Amino acid sequence: MKSPLALAAALAALAIVTAACSSQQAEDAANAQVDKEMIIKASNYTFDSSEYRVKAGETVRFILESSSGNHGIHIKAIGLKLDPNKNSQIVTPKEKGSYPFECTILCGPGHKDMTATLIVE
């Protein structure tokens, strides 16, 4: 049987390596080359725009800012999913089209009206 001290040291080393990898991934994502930054502002029961426009093939850093309440969005067709725990994501929409979305977190009585559209031109 291994000593508890050796096991604790191994777990501590694993935690340090995991933290370093996570930190590096976050830094790489922050420094990634993007063509455009798209900020989607959410407050209770509304987005700041009914339409957001990007170009097909353009690498976009989407950022969800919530000034009040908890909000999220998900556009499965382009692989975009933002919420309070992950409020930034880099996506390159390839297909032109109109992608309606709604708040994905039940945010109160006006939640059903919280909709907008991403238009990829």
Salt bridges, closest charged atoms under 4 A:
GLU37 OE2 - ARG61 NE 3.69
GLU51 OE1 - ARG53 NH2 3.05
ASP113 OD1 - LYS112 NZ 3.64
GLU121 OE2 - ARG53 NH1 2.65
